């Protein structure tokens, strides 16, 4: 059994000051996928790059202090793929994929559509490119696709759906893409085990939202349909602090 954890840390250097390396040891994950690192590898401390028992891989945006993903793994991958062969999208450092004997682990930081949905078209283009990329991998072996999807899929996935219907992360267009993605043969692992409301992974720093649990579920593990029997559990680790997101986990056979 492998344990995977995914977490948008909202700045790897900021969360390092909050005890990140100790948190990694506490997770005891076989693979830890991190989003929104907001740093170039050369800006990181040795303590961050070389956490005991892990090898880390980093893919940064060309723009400093922006986006970026990384993976810490105890399992040596067969291959590491940076981006998805799409220069327009890969410049933002949003996708890193590790290949193993019988699965791919894709770590993705999906774009934010931004206020007034000014980046909606760019985000939808990214989503479509990623979907094709994942499908191509899925023809070879199991695909586990984790990260900050930057969309709450259903009304159950955010505290105030009615008020947010035209807002980034819950626009009709973003939800329609998630419908299409799930409908094409991907499974939202958390919902295999938990159909309850009030399960969120992101809370605004404003209005004491986290204490009141006024949040959104926008961080996911998804697997391809043929591999869902390998999923043994999926959880939201909402007791973990340090970011405006909390981690999510997957037990994979």
C-alpha positions in Angstrom: 0.0 0.0 0.0 1.3 3.5 -0.9 0.3 6.7 0.8 0.1 9.8 -1.3 -0.4 13.3 0.1 -1.1 16.5 -2.0 -0.9 20.0 -0.6 -1.0 23.6 -1.9 1.4 25.3 0.5 0.9 28.8 -0.7 4.7 29.5 -0.8 7.2 26.8 0.1 9.6 29.3 1.8 6.7 30.7 3.9 5.6 27.2 5.1 9.2 26.2 5.8 9.2 28.8 8.6 6.1 27.1 10.0 7.8 23.7 10.4 7.3 22.2 7.0 10.1 19.6 7.2 8.6 18.2 10.5 5.2 18.1 8.8 6.6 16.0 6.0 8.0 13.5 8.5 4.6 13.4 10.2 2.8 12.7 7.0 5.0 9.7 6.4 3.8 9.7 2.8 5.5 7.6 0.1 4.9 10.5 -2.3 4.2 14.1 -1.3 3.0 16.4 -4.1 3.3 20.1 -3.5 1.7 23.0 -5.4 2.2 26.8 -5.4 5.9 26.6 -4.4 6.5 30.1 -5.7 10.2 29.7 -5.8 13.1 28.7 -8.0 15.1 25.7 -6.8 18.2 27.8 -6.4 16.2 30.0 -3.9 15.6 27.0 -1.6 17.5 25.8 1.5 19.3 22.5 1.6 16.9 21.5 4.3 13.9 21.9 1.9 15.5 20.1 -1.0 17.0 17.2 1.0 14.4 16.0 3.5 15.5 12.6 5.0 14.3 9.5 3.1 13.0 11.6 0.2 14.2 12.7 -3.2 12.7 15.9 -4.4 11.9 17.1 -7.9 11.0 20.8 -8.7 9.4 22.5 -11.7 9.2 26.3 -11.4 7.5 29.0 -13.3 9.7 31.3 -15.5 8.2 34.2 -13.6 9.8 34.5 -10.2 7.6 34.0 -7.1 4.8 32.5 -9.0 3.1 29.1 -9.3 5.5 26.0 -9.3 5.1 22.4 -8.3 7.3 19.8 -6.6 7.3 16.2 -5.5 9.0 14.5 -2.6 9.2 10.7 -3.1 10.6 7.7 -1.2 10.0 5.6 -4.4 12.6 6.2 -7.1 10.6 6.9 -10.3 11.4 5.4 -13.7 11.1 8.9 -15.3 10.1 12.5 -14.4 8.3 14.6 -16.9 8.3 18.4 -16.6 5.2 20.0 -18.1 3.0 18.5 -20.8 4.8 19.4 -24.1 2.9 22.7 -24.2 5.3 25.7 -24.1 2.5 28.2 -23.5 1.3 26.4 -20.4 4.6 24.9 -19.2 6.1 28.3 -18.8 4.0 28.6 -15.6 5.5 25.4 -14.0 2.2 23.8 -13.3 2.6 20.0 -14.0 5.1 17.5 -13.0 4.6 13.7 -13.6 6.5 10.8 -12.1 6.4 7.4 -13.8 6.5 4.2 -11.8 6.2 0.5 -12.8 2.4 0.4 -12.9 1.2 4.0 -12.5 1.8 7.7 -13.2 1.5 10.3 -10.5 0.6 13.7 -12.0 0.9 16.7 -9.7 -1.0 19.7 -11.1 -1.5 23.2 -10.0 -4.5 24.3 -12.1 -4.7 28.0 -13.0 -7.1 30.3 -11.2 -9.6 31.9 -13.5 -9.1 35.2 -11.6 -11.6 38.0 -10.7 -14.1 38.8 -13.4 -12.9 35.5 -15.0 -10.2 37.3 -17.0 -8.1 34.1 -17.3 -11.0 31.7 -17.9 -10.2 31.0 -21.5 -6.5 30.4 -20.7 -7.5 28.1 -17.8 -9.9 26.1 -20.0 -7.2 25.7 -22.7 -4.8 24.5 -20.0 -7.5 22.0 -18.7 -8.1 20.6 -22.2 -4.4 20.2 -22.8 -3.9 18.5 -19.5 -6.9 16.2 -20.1 -5.4 15.0 -23.4 -2.0 14.5 -21.7 -3.5 12.4 -18.9 -5.6 10.3 -21.4 -2.4 9.5 -23.4 -0.7 8.3 -20.2 -3.7 6.3 -19.2 -3.4 4.2 -22.3 -0.2 2.7 -20.8 -0.9 2.4 -17.1 -2.9 3.7 -14.1 -3.0 7.5 -13.7 -3.3 9.3 -10.3 -3.9 13.0 -10.8 -3.6 15.2 -7.7 -3.4 18.8 -6.9 -5.2 22.1 -6.6 -7.8 22.0 -9.3 -9.0 25.5 -8.5 -12.6 24.5 -8.9 -15.4 23.3 -6.6 -17.2 20.8 -8.7 -20.7 20.5 -7.1 -22.8 22.7 -4.7 -21.8 20.3 -1.9 -18.1 21.3 -2.4 -18.4 24.9 -1.1 -20.1 26.7 1.7 -22.0 29.3 -0.3 -22.7 28.0 -3.8 -25.5 30.4 -4.8 -23.4 33.5 -4.0 -20.4 32.2 -6.0 -22.0 31.1 -9.3 -20.2 33.7 -11.4 -17.0 33.7 -9.4 -13.6 32.1 -10.3 -13.5 28.5 -9.1 -17.3 28.0 -9.4 -18.2 29.5 -12.7 -20.5 27.4 -15.0 -17.6 26.9 -17.5 -15.2 25.6 -14.9 -17.7 23.2 -13.4 -18.7 22.1 -16.9 -15.1 21.1 -17.6 -15.0 19.2 -14.4 -18.2 17.4 -15.4 -16.6 16.5 -18.7 -13.3 15.3 -17.0 -15.2 13.1 -14.5 -17.6 11.9 -17.2 -14.7 10.9 -19.5 -13.6 8.2 -17.0 -11.9 9.8 -14.0 -13.0 9.2 -10.4 -13.0 11.8 -7.6 -11.4 9.6 -4.9 -12.7 11.5 -1.9 -16.3 11.1 -3.0 -15.8 7.3 -3.2 -15.7 7.3 0.6 -17.5 10.5 1.8 -20.7 12.0 0.5 -21.1 14.5 3.4 -21.2 18.3 3.0 -18.9 20.7 4.9 -15.7 19.0 3.8 -13.4 21.7 2.4 -9.7 22.1 1.6 -9.4 25.9 1.1 -10.5 28.8 3.2 -10.1 32.5 2.7 -7.8 34.2 5.1 -10.5 36.8 5.5 -13.6 36.8 7.8 -12.2 34.1 10.1 -13.4 31.7 7.4 -11.4 28.6 8.5 -12.6 28.7 12.1 -16.1 29.0 10.8 -15.5 26.3 8.1 -16.7 28.6 5.3 -14.6 26.9 2.7 -14.3 25.3 -0.7 -13.1 21.7 -1.7 -10.8 22.5 -4.6 -7.9 20.0 -3.9 -8.5 16.5 -5.3 -7.0 13.1 -6.0 -8.6 11.6 -9.1 -7.8 8.3 -10.7 -8.7 6.7 -14.0 -11.9 4.6 -13.9 -10.1 1.3 -14.5 -7.8 1.9 -11.5 -10.4 2.9 -8.9 -10.2 -0.6 -7.3 -6.7 0.3 -6.3 -8.0 3.2 -4.2 -8.4 2.1 -0.6 -9.0 5.4 1.2 -9.0 9.2 0.5 -9.1 11.8 3.2 -9.0 15.6 3.8 -6.3 16.4 6.5 -8.0 19.6 7.7 -6.2 19.6 11.0 -2.9 20.5 9.2 -2.2 24.2 9.3 0.4 26.4 7.6 -1.4 27.4 4.4 -4.8 28.6 3.3 -5.2 25.0 1.9 -5.0 21.8 3.9 -3.5 18.6 2.5 -5.5 15.7 1.0 -4.4 12.0 1.0 -4.9 8.8 -0.9 -4.1 5.2 0.0 -3.3 3.4 -3.3 -2.7 -0.3 -3.7 
